[in-house]
């Protein structure tokens, strides 16, 4: 059987992975959901034809979304996660005993149900008693919140389809309002390389920096996302990701495979062309 | 016309780029050489079926091979480049007026001739009067040198085919001998992600660190190489890439699109899984 899943990074560049067997394919109210078993990457989750995660390298994305803010402010107690139906961010957050509440607003219950059943590597902590799942639109959910969270993590799909609202000025404004005075907003920030992704990264940065007094961008090597060069946003009401980096993180004994404290500082050092992209708007 | 060039990263993962038109395809004494025009990446050079460079992102690789050592030791005068027939490393080196001599040992004259003709973006400085091209095997060339170079850059193909000898202990030992007391060795160091590349990176690091008192590894985001996560080696007889970073580099006014001084420090901060790979040998 010669079965390949292909993602087009542009219409002229594509990445393909060989599929051992399809696990499940369904249409939810919001999107098409496919789960496959692959030879090189273990099980993979695909939404609307875009690869969301592979078991081989999901740790990179989920660690970088979570441990960067947690190492800056170890006092984080109340967390809101938007999207993240696969559970990977939740798994990383539950490693911190200091976190008291994790609200998760995921629009698509079917993603959560399927990940619980078929992707236990990421969905293993969704039943933690601190986790409260709201099957709601993230934009609407955050609109009603005021001064409630220390950290908001936006683990969205791309800025089209169900994830589109999570890239708007209105949404970032609502996140600002929902955050306490030490609040941090982390978001997946697309890639600087292929033209459409780069444009989305540029627009996103401009919107966030028009609302938050501090808005920085960091990067990771994510081999199964387009170009392998992925960006994340760190925005806050004042906390700086490097100047305010806590000296205590290593003492927590949290096990990571990508994140470490030197990398924390290094990942904010962006290539010149990426800095120019983000600043020329 | 629907023409695609495909590179298999493993037998179960592949990357494909759409070709506008083939420019030239020849077999040299050493390898098969193909040059294509692509839609998304401009002109591309392929050796033995492996993508060597694209006009869109070759600056990343060539800047990271060159400016990292030059910013550590601005006194570099005599440079040996091994491989690098496309001329990209030479182009970056010739930006430094302080460099007096650039010897280049490239085994395959046909690569140089074709790049001069079809890839002027990289091959534009091969006629600089400081450049001396020796069409010789790199291993043999360096064997006869003693205490002659401030910098050796090994811009080789992968550790099989014509580039194989350039990954041996014997070769690294000869490089050590050919370097002066402040000498630096830079080499392309494969990738930490796909299993065969990771094994090559691990072996290479072990060989280099058994010979050089200082052996570090740094990384860059190279979207058209396997996984997009590429490693480079920095080995020296004593100079440290961060502690000895010169404060004067920015004053040279050298134009770069990827490299900058903050990134210089950041790129040595490796992910935990990469550090473990390199240290567990």
Interface residues (C-beta under 8 A of the other chain):
Chain A: X9 X10 X11 X12 X13 X14 X15 X16 X17 X18 X38 X39 X40 X41 X57 X60 X193 X194 X219 X221 X222 X223 X227 X228 X229 X256 X257 X258 X259 X260 X262 X263 X265 X266 X267 X268 X269 X270 X271 X272 X273 X275
Chain B: X10 X11 X12 X13 X14 X15 X16 X17 X18 X38 X39 X40 X41 X57 X60 X193 X194 X219 X221 X222 X223 X227 X228 X229 X256 X257 X258 X259 X260 X262 X263 X265 X266 X267 X268 X269 X270 X271 X272 X273 X275
